[in-house]
């Protein structure tokens, strides 16, 4: 897997994921489980949707 998520984008995804999971716990709703997706993509620096659209926020090496 080639990294296609840059550092600022990665931080944003992790923060948004934590917020969504927290709101899921707060409202006792299973929709909070969706927060796992941005959390994982933020940690592994890879987004499958970016591959589909041939986009990347990562710096070229």
PDB file of N, CA, C and O in Angstrom, chain B, residues numbered from 101:
ATOM      1  N   UNK B 101       0.839  -1.182   0.000  1.00  0.00           N
ATOM      2  CA  UNK B 101       0.000   0.000   0.000  1.00  0.00           C
ATOM      3  C   UNK B 101       0.878   1.238   0.000  1.00  0.00           C
ATOM      4  O   UNK B 101       1.741   1.413   0.860  1.00  0.00           O
ATOM      5  N   UNK B 102       0.643   2.071  -0.962  1.00  0.00           N
ATOM      6  CA  UNK B 102       1.356   3.340  -1.019  1.00  0.00           C
ATOM      7  C   UNK B 102       0.566   4.369  -0.212  1.00  0.00           C
ATOM      8  O   UNK B 102      -0.656   4.456  -0.333  1.00  0.00           O
ATOM      9  N   UNK B 103       1.259   5.133   0.596  1.00  0.00           N
ATOM     10  CA  UNK B 103       0.585   6.137   1.411  1.00  0.00           C
ATOM     11  C   UNK B 103      -0.028   7.206   0.512  1.00  0.00           C
ATOM     12  O   UNK B 103       0.631   7.727  -0.387  1.00  0.00           O
ATOM     13  N   UNK B 104      -1.299   7.527   0.765  1.00  0.00           N
ATOM     14  CA  UNK B 104      -1.949   8.579   0.003  1.00  0.00           C
ATOM     15  C   UNK B 104      -2.652   9.596   0.903  1.00  0.00           C
ATOM     16  O   UNK B 104      -3.405  10.443   0.424  1.00  0.00           O
ATOM     17  N   UNK B 105      -2.399   9.503   2.206  1.00  0.00           N
ATOM     18  CA  UNK B 105      -2.960  10.442   3.175  1.00  0.00           C
ATOM     19  C   UNK B 105      -1.805  11.168   3.852  1.00  0.00           C
ATOM     20  O   UNK B 105      -0.956  10.547   4.491  1.00  0.00           O
ATOM     21  N   UNK B 106      -1.783  12.487   3.706  1.00  0.00           N
ATOM     22  CA  UNK B 106      -0.717  13.291   4.292  1.00  0.00           C
ATOM     23  C   UNK B 106      -0.884  13.477   5.789  1.00  0.00           C
ATOM     24  O   UNK B 106      -1.885  13.064   6.375  1.00  0.00           O
ATOM     25  N   UNK B 107       0.115  14.104   6.397  1.00  0.00           N
ATOM     26  CA  UNK B 107       0.123  14.278   7.853  1.00  0.00           C
ATOM     27  C   UNK B 107      -1.041  15.139   8.361  1.00  0.00           C
ATOM     28  O   UNK B 107      -1.717  14.723   9.302  1.00  0.00           O
ATOM     29  N   UNK B 108      -1.310  16.326   7.779  1.00  0.00           N
ATOM     30  CA  UNK B 108      -2.455  17.112   8.286  1.00  0.00           C
ATOM     31  C   UNK B 108      -3.785  16.388   8.089  1.00  0.00           C
ATOM     32  O   UNK B 108      -4.648  16.420   8.966  1.00  0.00           O
ATOM     33  N   UNK B 109      -3.947  15.745   6.955  1.00  0.00           N
ATOM     34  CA  UNK B 109      -5.158  14.980   6.676  1.00  0.00           C
ATOM     35  C   UNK B 109      -5.295  13.819   7.661  1.00  0.00           C
ATOM     36  O   UNK B 109      -6.399  13.511   8.111  1.00  0.00           O
ATOM     37  N   UNK B 110      -4.197  13.190   7.988  1.00  0.00           N
ATOM     38  CA  UNK B 110      -4.189  12.082   8.925  1.00  0.00           C
ATOM     39  C   UNK B 110      -4.626  12.544  10.316  1.00  0.00           C
ATOM     40  O   UNK B 110      -5.453  11.891  10.953  1.00  0.00           O
ATOM     41  N   UNK B 111      -4.087  13.646  10.783  1.00  0.00           N
ATOM     42  CA  UNK B 111      -4.464  14.190  12.093  1.00  0.00           C
ATOM     43  C   UNK B 111      -5.950  14.533  12.117  1.00  0.00           C
ATOM     44  O   UNK B 111      -6.643  14.247  13.094  1.00  0.00           O
ATOM     45  N   UNK B 112      -6.437  15.146  11.039  1.00  0.00           N
ATOM     46  CA  UNK B 112      -7.847  15.507  10.949  1.00  0.00           C
ATOM     47  C   UNK B 112      -8.725  14.265  11.037  1.00  0.00           C
ATOM     48  O   UNK B 112      -9.735  14.270  11.741  1.00  0.00           O
ATOM     49  N   UNK B 113      -8.351  13.202  10.329  1.00  0.00           N
ATOM     50  CA  UNK B 113      -9.122  11.969  10.339  1.00  0.00           C
ATOM     51  C   UNK B 113      -9.151  11.345  11.731  1.00  0.00           C
ATOM     52  O   UNK B 113     -10.197  10.868  12.171  1.00  0.00           O
ATOM     53  N   UNK B 114      -8.025  11.344  12.419  1.00  0.00           N
ATOM     54  CA  UNK B 114      -7.969  10.760  13.768  1.00  0.00           C
ATOM     55  C   UNK B 114      -8.859  11.556  14.721  1.00  0.00           C
ATOM     56  O   UNK B 114      -9.605  10.969  15.504  1.00  0.00           O
ATOM     57  N   UNK B 115      -8.787  12.863  14.663  1.00  0.00           N
ATOM     58  CA  UNK B 115      -9.602  13.709  15.547  1.00  0.00           C
ATOM     59  C   UNK B 115     -11.087  13.519  15.255  1.00  0.00           C
ATOM     60  O   UNK B 115     -11.890  13.369  16.176  1.00  0.00           O
ATOM     61  N   UNK B 116     -11.452  13.525  13.973  1.00  0.00           N
ATOM     62  CA  UNK B 116     -12.861  13.335  13.602  1.00  0.00           C
ATOM     63  C   UNK B 116     -13.348  11.949  14.023  1.00  0.00           C
ATOM     64  O   UNK B 116     -14.473  11.809  14.502  1.00  0.00           O
ATOM     65  N   UNK B 117     -12.517  10.935  13.849  1.00  0.00           N
ATOM     66  CA  UNK B 117     -12.880   9.587  14.262  1.00  0.00           C
ATOM     67  C   UNK B 117     -13.141   9.502  15.748  1.00  0.00           C
ATOM     68  O   UNK B 117     -14.113   8.878  16.174  1.00  0.00           O
ATOM     69  N   UNK B 118     -12.280  10.124  16.547  1.00  0.00           N
ATOM     70  CA  UNK B 118     -12.455  10.114  18.004  1.00  0.00           C
ATOM     71  C   UNK B 118     -13.736  10.851  18.392  1.00  0.00           C
ATOM     72  O   UNK B 118     -14.462  10.411  19.283  1.00  0.00           O
ATOM     73  N   UNK B 119     -14.013  11.967  17.727  1.00  0.00           N
ATOM     74  CA  UNK B 119     -15.232  12.732  18.026  1.00  0.00           C
ATOM     75  C   UNK B 119     -16.479  11.910  17.685  1.00  0.00           C
ATOM     76  O   UNK B 119     -17.425  11.870  18.473  1.00  0.00           O
ATOM     77  N   UNK B 120     -16.488  11.260  16.527  1.00  0.00           N
ATOM     78  CA  UNK B 120     -17.649  10.451  16.139  1.00  0.00           C
ATOM     79  C   UNK B 120     -17.861   9.295  17.107  1.00  0.00           C
ATOM     80  O   UNK B 120     -18.994   9.015  17.500  1.00  0.00           O
ATOM     81  N   UNK B 121     -16.791   8.630  17.491  1.00  0.00           N
ATOM     82  CA  UNK B 121     -16.904   7.521  18.454  1.00  0.00           C
ATOM     83  C   UNK B 121     -17.403   8.048  19.803  1.00  0.00           C
ATOM     84  O   UNK B 121     -18.256   7.430  20.440  1.00  0.00           O
ATOM     85  N   UNK B 122     -16.870   9.185  20.229  1.00  0.00           N
ATOM     86  CA  UNK B 122     -17.315   9.788  21.490  1.00  0.00           C
ATOM     87  C   UNK B 122     -18.789  10.159  21.464  1.00  0.00           C
ATOM     88  O   UNK B 122     -19.499   9.947  22.447  1.00  0.00           O
ATOM     89  N   UNK B 123     -19.258  10.712  20.343  1.00  0.00           N
ATOM     90  CA  UNK B 123     -20.677  11.051  20.229  1.00  0.00           C
ATOM     91  C   UNK B 123     -21.546   9.797  20.224  1.00  0.00           C
ATOM     92  O   UNK B 123     -22.659   9.797  20.751  1.00  0.00           O
ATOM     93  N   UNK B 124     -21.025   8.731  19.625  1.00  0.00           N
ATOM     94  CA  UNK B 124     -21.756   7.461  19.644  1.00  0.00           C
ATOM     95  C   UNK B 124     -21.935   6.945  21.058  1.00  0.00           C
ATOM     96  O   UNK B 124     -23.006   6.453  21.415  1.00  0.00           O
ATOM     97  N   UNK B 125     -20.882   7.056  21.870  1.00  0.00           N
ATOM     98  CA  UNK B 125     -20.983   6.633  23.268  1.00  0.00           C
ATOM     99  C   UNK B 125     -21.912   7.557  24.057  1.00  0.00           C
ATOM    100  O   UNK B 125     -22.713   7.101  24.873  1.00  0.00           O
ATOM    101  N   UNK B 126     -21.793   8.848  23.804  1.00  0.00           N
ATOM    102  CA  UNK B 126     -22.599   9.825  24.533  1.00  0.00           C
ATOM    103  C   UNK B 126     -24.094   9.610  24.283  1.00  0.00           C
ATOM    104  O   UNK B 126     -24.895   9.622  25.217  1.00  0.00           O
ATOM    105  N   UNK B 127     -24.460   9.412  23.008  1.00  0.00           N
ATOM    106  CA  UNK B 127     -25.865   9.224  22.657  1.00  0.00           C
ATOM    107  C   UNK B 127     -26.298   7.751  22.688  1.00  0.00           C
ATOM    108  O   UNK B 127     -27.432   7.419  22.342  1.00  0.00           O
ATOM    109  N   UNK B 128     -25.383   6.883  23.104  1.00  0.00           N
ATOM    110  CA  UNK B 128     -25.657   5.440  23.178  1.00  0.00           C
ATOM    111  C   UNK B 128     -26.244   4.938  21.869  1.00  0.00           C
ATOM    112  O   UNK B 128     -27.320   4.341  21.832  1.00  0.00           O
ATOM    113  N   UNK B 129     -25.494   5.200  20.784  1.00  0.00           N
ATOM    114  CA  UNK B 129     -25.944   4.883  19.445  1.00  0.00           C
ATOM    115  C   UNK B 129     -24.847   4.121  18.713  1.00  0.00           C
ATOM    116  O   UNK B 129     -23.668   4.451  18.841  1.00  0.00           O
ATOM    117  N   UNK B 130     -25.227   3.110  17.950  1.00  0.00           N
ATOM    118  CA  UNK B 130     -24.246   2.320  17.205  1.00  0.00           C
ATOM    119  C   UNK B 130     -23.652   3.075  16.027  1.00  0.00           C
ATOM    120  O   UNK B 130     -22.650   2.631  15.466  1.00  0.00           O
ATOM    121  N   UNK B 131     -24.230   4.189  15.637  1.00  0.00           N
ATOM    122  CA  UNK B 131     -23.671   4.967  14.519  1.00  0.00           C
ATOM    123  C   UNK B 131     -22.277   5.480  14.854  1.00  0.00           C
ATOM    124  O   UNK B 131     -21.526   5.843  13.949  1.00  0.00           O
ATOM    125  N   UNK B 132     -21.925   5.517  16.099  1.00  0.00           N
ATOM    126  CA  UNK B 132     -20.585   5.930  16.500  1.00  0.00           C
ATOM    127  C   UNK B 132     -19.505   4.994  15.995  1.00  0.00           C
ATOM    128  O   UNK B 132     -18.334   5.368  15.920  1.00  0.00           O
ATOM    129  N   UNK B 133     -19.897   3.771  15.646  1.00  0.00           N
ATOM    130  CA  UNK B 133     -18.935   2.806  15.117  1.00  0.00           C
ATOM    131  C   UNK B 133     -18.360   3.261  13.775  1.00  0.00           C
ATOM    132  O   UNK B 133     -17.286   2.806  13.381  1.00  0.00           O
ATOM    133  N   UNK B 134     -19.056   4.144  13.077  1.00  0.00           N
ATOM    134  CA  UNK B 134     -18.550   4.675  11.805  1.00  0.00           C
ATOM    135  C   UNK B 134     -17.251   5.454  12.033  1.00  0.00           C
ATOM    136  O   UNK B 134     -16.443   5.587  11.115  1.00  0.00           O
ATOM    137  N   UNK B 135     -17.049   5.959  13.228  1.00  0.00           N
ATOM    138  CA  UNK B 135     -15.838   6.700  13.557  1.00  0.00           C
ATOM    139  C   UNK B 135     -14.573   5.866  13.454  1.00  0.00           C
ATOM    140  O   UNK B 135     -13.473   6.415  13.400  1.00  0.00           O
ATOM    141  N   UNK B 136     -14.714   4.547  13.427  1.00  0.00           N
ATOM    142  CA  UNK B 136     -13.549   3.671  13.301  1.00  0.00           C
ATOM    143  C   UNK B 136     -12.900   3.834  11.921  1.00  0.00           C
ATOM    144  O   UNK B 136     -11.682   3.706  11.792  1.00  0.00           O
ATOM    145  N   UNK B 137     -13.698   4.113  10.904  1.00  0.00           N
ATOM    146  CA  UNK B 137     -13.173   4.228   9.538  1.00  0.00           C
ATOM    147  C   UNK B 137     -12.160   5.375   9.402  1.00  0.00           C
ATOM    148  O   UNK B 137     -11.035   5.133   8.963  1.00  0.00           O
ATOM    149  N   UNK B 138     -12.526   6.623   9.766  1.00  0.00           N
ATOM    150  CA  UNK B 138     -11.509   7.670   9.657  1.00  0.00           C
ATOM    151  C   UNK B 138     -10.330   7.453  10.613  1.00  0.00           C
ATOM    152  O   UNK B 138      -9.204   7.852  10.319  1.00  0.00           O
ATOM    153  N   UNK B 139     -10.597   6.824  11.747  1.00  0.00           N
ATOM    154  CA  UNK B 139      -9.535   6.544  12.710  1.00  0.00           C
ATOM    155  C   UNK B 139      -8.496   5.603  12.108  1.00  0.00           C
ATOM    156  O   UNK B 139      -7.296   5.859  12.207  1.00  0.00           O
ATOM    157  N   UNK B 140      -8.944   4.527  11.492  1.00  0.00           N
ATOM    158  CA  UNK B 140      -8.022   3.560  10.887  1.00  0.00           C
ATOM    159  C   UNK B 140      -7.287   4.178   9.706  1.00  0.00           C
ATOM    160  O   UNK B 140      -6.070   4.033   9.588  1.00  0.00           O
ATOM    161  N   UNK B 141      -8.020   4.871   8.823  1.00  0.00           N
ATOM    162  CA  UNK B 141      -7.357   5.464   7.658  1.00  0.00           C
ATOM    163  C   UNK B 141      -6.356   6.536   8.072  1.00  0.00           C
ATOM    164  O   UNK B 141      -5.358   6.754   7.386  1.00  0.00           O
ATOM    165  N   UNK B 142      -6.619   7.201   9.186  1.00  0.00           N
ATOM    166  CA  UNK B 142      -5.666   8.184   9.691  1.00  0.00           C
ATOM    167  C   UNK B 142      -4.402   7.546  10.232  1.00  0.00           C
ATOM    168  O   UNK B 142      -3.308   8.083  10.059  1.00  0.00           O
ATOM    169  N   UNK B 143      -4.546   6.400  10.886  1.00  0.00           N
ATOM    170  CA  UNK B 143      -3.387   5.724  11.461  1.00  0.00           C
ATOM    171  C   UNK B 143      -2.531   5.017  10.409  1.00  0.00           C
ATOM    172  O   UNK B 143      -1.305   5.004  10.520  1.00  0.00           O
ATOM    173  N   UNK B 144      -3.160   4.432   9.393  1.00  0.00           N
ATOM    174  CA  UNK B 144      -2.374   3.693   8.398  1.00  0.00           C
ATOM    175  C   UNK B 144      -1.978   4.555   7.196  1.00  0.00           C
ATOM    176  O   UNK B 144      -1.260   4.086   6.313  1.00  0.00           O
ATOM    177  N   UNK B 145      -2.440   5.814   7.154  1.00  0.00           N
ATOM    178  CA  UNK B 145      -2.097   6.762   6.087  1.00  0.00           C
ATOM    179  C   UNK B 145      -2.493   6.256   4.707  1.00  0.00           C
ATOM    180  O   UNK B 145      -1.794   6.507   3.726  1.00  0.00           O
ATOM    181  N   UNK B 146      -3.612   5.545   4.632  1.00  0.00           N
ATOM    182  CA  UNK B 146      -4.091   5.030   3.355  1.00  0.00           C
ATOM    183  C   UNK B 146      -5.612   5.099   3.325  1.00  0.00           C
ATOM    184  O   UNK B 146      -6.278   4.667   4.265  1.00  0.00           O
ATOM    185  N   UNK B 147      -6.158   5.646   2.239  1.00  0.00           N
ATOM    186  CA  UNK B 147      -7.600   5.746   2.069  1.00  0.00           C
ATOM    187  C   UNK B 147      -7.989   5.106   0.732  1.00  0.00           C
ATOM    188  O   UNK B 147      -7.550   5.567  -0.322  1.00  0.00           O
ATOM    189  N   UNK B 148      -8.805   4.055   0.766  1.00  0.00           N
ATOM    190  CA  UNK B 148      -9.213   3.405  -0.477  1.00  0.00           C
ATOM    191  C   UNK B 148      -9.981   4.335  -1.422  1.00  0.00           C
ATOM    192  O   UNK B 148      -9.871   4.202  -2.641  1.00  0.00           O
ATOM    193  N   UNK B 149     -10.749   5.263  -0.877  1.00  0.00           N
ATOM    194  CA  UNK B 149     -11.494   6.196  -1.727  1.00  0.00           C
ATOM    195  C   UNK B 149     -10.555   7.107  -2.518  1.00  0.00           C
ATOM    196  O   UNK B 149     -10.863   7.489  -3.647  1.00  0.00           O
ATOM    197  N   UNK B 150      -9.410   7.455  -1.927  1.00  0.00           N
ATOM    198  CA  UNK B 150      -8.434   8.264  -2.647  1.00  0.00           C
ATOM    199  C   UNK B 150      -7.897   7.494  -3.857  1.00  0.00           C
ATOM    200  O   UNK B 150      -7.603   8.100  -4.887  1.00  0.00           O
ATOM    201  N   UNK B 151      -7.767   6.177  -3.746  1.00  0.00           N
ATOM    202  CA  UNK B 151      -7.309   5.365  -4.880  1.00  0.00           C
ATOM    203  C   UNK B 151      -8.332   5.386  -6.007  1.00  0.00           C
ATOM    204  O   UNK B 151      -7.972   5.487  -7.180  1.00  0.00           O
ATOM    205  N   UNK B 152      -9.597   5.291  -5.649  1.00  0.00           N
ATOM    206  CA  UNK B 152     -10.655   5.288  -6.657  1.00  0.00           C
ATOM    207  C   UNK B 152     -10.654   6.601  -7.429  1.00  0.00           C
ATOM    208  O   UNK B 152     -10.805   6.600  -8.650  1.00  0.00           O
ATOM    209  N   UNK B 153     -10.485   7.722  -6.730  1.00  0.00           N
ATOM    210  CA  UNK B 153     -10.499   9.035  -7.369  1.00  0.00           C
ATOM    211  C   UNK B 153      -9.115   9.525  -7.782  1.00  0.00           C
ATOM    212  O   UNK B 153      -8.964  10.647  -8.264  1.00  0.00           O
ATOM    213  N   UNK B 154      -8.100   8.671  -7.589  1.00  0.00           N
ATOM    214  CA  UNK B 154      -6.704   8.998  -7.938  1.00  0.00           C
ATOM    215  C   UNK B 154      -6.263  10.317  -7.291  1.00  0.00           C
ATOM    216  O   UNK B 154      -5.668  11.178  -7.938  1.00  0.00           O
ATOM    217  N   UNK B 155      -6.571  10.445  -6.008  1.00  0.00           N
ATOM    218  CA  UNK B 155      -6.211  11.632  -5.240  1.00  0.00           C
ATOM    219  C   UNK B 155      -5.163  11.255  -4.199  1.00  0.00           C
ATOM    220  O   UNK B 155      -5.026  10.085  -3.839  1.00  0.00           O
ATOM    221  N   UNK B 156      -4.434  12.243  -3.725  1.00  0.00           N
ATOM    222  CA  UNK B 156      -3.443  12.020  -2.682  1.00  0.00           C
ATOM    223  C   UNK B 156      -3.147  13.341  -1.987  1.00  0.00           C
ATOM    224  O   UNK B 156      -3.025  14.383  -2.632  1.00  0.00           O
ATOM    225  N   UNK B 157      -3.033  13.283  -0.661  1.00  0.00           N
ATOM    226  CA  UNK B 157      -2.612  14.458   0.094  1.00  0.00           C
ATOM    227  C   UNK B 157      -1.225  14.256   0.678  1.00  0.00           C
ATOM    228  O   UNK B 157      -0.707  15.116   1.391  1.00  0.00           O
ATOM    229  N   UNK B 158      -0.630  13.114   0.372  1.00  0.00           N
ATOM    230  CA  UNK B 158       0.728  12.818   0.871  1.00  0.00           C
ATOM    231  C   UNK B 158       1.768  13.506  -0.008  1.00  0.00           C
ATOM    232  O   UNK B 158       1.582  13.663  -1.214  1.00  0.00           O
ATOM    233  N   UNK B 159       2.850  13.907   0.617  1.00  0.00           N
ATOM    234  CA  UNK B 159       3.944  14.507  -0.138  1.00  0.00           C
ATOM    235  C   UNK B 159       4.653  13.442  -0.943  1.00  0.00           C
ATOM    236  O   UNK B 159       4.781  12.301  -0.500  1.00  0.00           O
ATOM    237  N   UNK B 160       5.111  13.810  -2.119  1.00  0.00           N
ATOM    238  CA  UNK B 160       5.867  12.879  -2.966  1.00  0.00           C
ATOM    239  C   UNK B 160       7.235  12.639  -2.354  1.00  0.00           C
ATOM    240  O   UNK B 160       7.871  13.566  -1.851  1.00  0.00           O
ATOM    241  N   UNK B 161       7.687  11.392  -2.398  1.00  0.00           N
ATOM    242  CA  UNK B 161       8.996  11.050  -1.811  1.00  0.00           C
ATOM    243  C   UNK B 161      10.095  11.226  -2.811  1.00  0.00           C
ATOM    244  O   UNK B 161      11.261  10.986  -2.495  1.00  0.00           O
TER     245      UNK B 161
END
